[in-house]
Amino acid sequence: MPPRTRFAAPQDIRYVGPIGGRYSLAPADGPDAGKAEIYACRAVSLSPTNAVLTVPVVAPAGRQIVLMLDHIGLIRGTVSRSAKADLHVAITATAAEREKLAAKINWLKKHRHNQADNARDAKRWRPKNPKGVFCLDDGSEHPCFIVDVSASGAAISGGVVPAIGTPVRLGELPGVVVRHTETGFGIRFQATQQQSGLEASIGARPTTP
């Protein structure tokens, strides 16, 4: 039997659940070289060696990525696999850094219920399904990541950022872009919404504003 390493036990630690955050991808070669855009994301699974993210913009395997996750902090890694709106990340870290990450994951697992209660009580909350599509008045549809929502609007992250004042429709709800943020933009709904049924409305297929 091979000798156990100091990291053998913590390596099995995994948190399965939503963790908010943001990420940036290493600049690609070509006309966009030099740009490192920042997007919002949500980790749905995290261990000291790997992470699975729901994202608005994907990247090919081998692309370097930097994450900043709530309650966890900075993580560096490499994209190992990508799907339509998901990235699998192999975390780059020393043994000591993985031990620290394992301790943070352990803490998060112990406090996950308190985090969920706080999220439900907030005036703005993170939708269960952050994957969405918004439509512009030219009929174009754009996949996006819904950072959070409230009765009056939503924060959006994606590869397209409309100008302030642009009419948009998120799911079946019409609204207008009212601000730009570090990871995207914010919209205000035309009418104040009831919390019940709001997530179903923003997740519906959009029609032209």
N, C-alpha and C positions, 0 to 999 in steps of 0.2 A: 504494500500500500504506500503510495507517495506521501511524503510528509505534508501536514496541513500548514497552510500559510496563515499569516495574521489576518488576511482578508477573506479566508474561506467561508466563514459564517455570514458576515454581512453581505457577501456577494449574492445571497439568495433573497435578499430583501427586495420587495417590489410594491409600489403603490399603484393601485388601479382605481382611478377616479379623476375628476377634472382638476387641473391646476392651471390657472391663468398665467399669461405671460406674453412675451414678445420675442421675435427672433430676427436675425439678419443673415443673409447668405453672402458668401464670398463673391465678389464681382465676377461675372462671366467674361469670357473672351469675346471680342467683337465690338460692335458699336456701343454696347452698354457697359464696356469695361470702365472701371473706376467708380461705378455706382454701387452703393451698398444700402439698399432700401430696408426699412424697418417695418415689420408687419406684426399684427397681433396673432396669438396662437393659443391653443389649449392642449396641454399634455394630458393624455388619457391613460398613459401607463408610463411608469418611471422606475428604473432600477439603477444601481451604481454603474451599470455598463451600457444600458440602452434606454431610449425614450421613444414613445410613439406620440406624434403630434397631429392634431387637426389644424389645418392651415389654409389660408386663402391663395397662396402661391407656392407651388411645388418646385422641386429641383431634381436633376438627375443624380443617380448614385455617384459618390465620390466628391460631391460638392461640400465644402466646409461650411459649417453653420455655427452661429453663436446664439445661445438661448439666455434669456433672463426670466426665470420662473418665480412666481409668488412663493414666499416662504422658503425658497431653495437658493436663489441667487444665480450667479453666472455659471453656465455650463458651455463647454466647447465640444464639438464633435464633427462627425462626417456623415452625410446622408448615405444610408446603406440600401434603402429601398424607398420608392415613392409610388403613390396611387393617386386617384383623382383629387382627393383633398386631404391626403395624409402623408406624413413623412416618418420614416423609421430612421432613427439616429443612433450611430455607434458613438458612445461618449469617449472623448479623449481626456485621460486623467492619469495621474500617478496613483500608486497604491494608497498613499496617504490621503490624497484628494478623494479617492473612492470611499475610504473609510468615513471621511467627513460627510460625504454625500449620503452614505448609508445611514448615518446618525440623523441627518435632516429628514430623510424619508421615514425613518422610524418615528420621529416626532410627529410628522404629518399624519401618519397612520393612527396615532393615538389621539390626535386632535381633530380628525376628519369630521366627526359629528358636530362639533362646535362650529366649524367652518361652514357646514351646510346650513345650520340654523341661522347663522349671521347673514348668509347670502339670501335666504328666504325672507328675512325681515327688512332687507334694504329696499329703498325706493327704486334704486336701479339694481337689476339682477342679471346674472348670466343665464341665457336660455339653455335648456337641456341639450338642444341640438343647435350648435353655432353655425352650421352650414346654411348659407342662404344665397339668394340671387336677387339683384336689383336691376331695374329696367329704367332706361333713359327715354326721353321723348322722341328719339330717333328710332325707337324700337329695339335697340341693342340690349342684350341681356349679359350681365356680368356676375360670375360667381364671387361670393364674398364670405368673409368670416364676421359673424355678428358678435362683437365684443360684449356688449350689454344692452339692455333695453329698459325703458320705463314707460309710463302711461303716455308720455309726450314725445318720445323719440327713441333713437337708437344710435349706438356707436358702431361704425363699420370699418373693416380693414380689408383691402383687396388690391389687385394690381392696377385698377383704374380709380382715380380720385377726381370726381367732378368738381367744377368750380362752385364756389359759394353762390347760392341763389338758384342752383340748377334743380328743376323738378325731378324727382325720382319716385319710383314705386318699389318698396321693399315687400316682397310677397304680394299681398293684395292691398297693402296700405300705402296710399299716396303721401308724399311729404316733400320736403325741400332741404337741400344741403345748407346748413347754417354755420358750420365751422370745419376747419381742418385740424387734424391732430398729428402727433408724431407717427402714429401707425395707420392713419387713414382719414376718416371724416365723420362728422355727426350729422344726423338728419332730425328734423322736427316733423312729426306727423301733422297732417292737416287738421285732425280732430283728436282730442284726448281719448285714449283707449281704456277699456276695462282690463284689469290684469288677467281675468279669466278669459281664455280664448286668444290672448294676444300672441302667444308663441305659435299657435296654429296659423294665425293670420300672416305673420312675417315669414312663415315657412312655406306658405302656399306659392304656387307658380305665379309670377307677376304678369300683369297686363300693362300696356303702354300708358304712361301717365297722361 
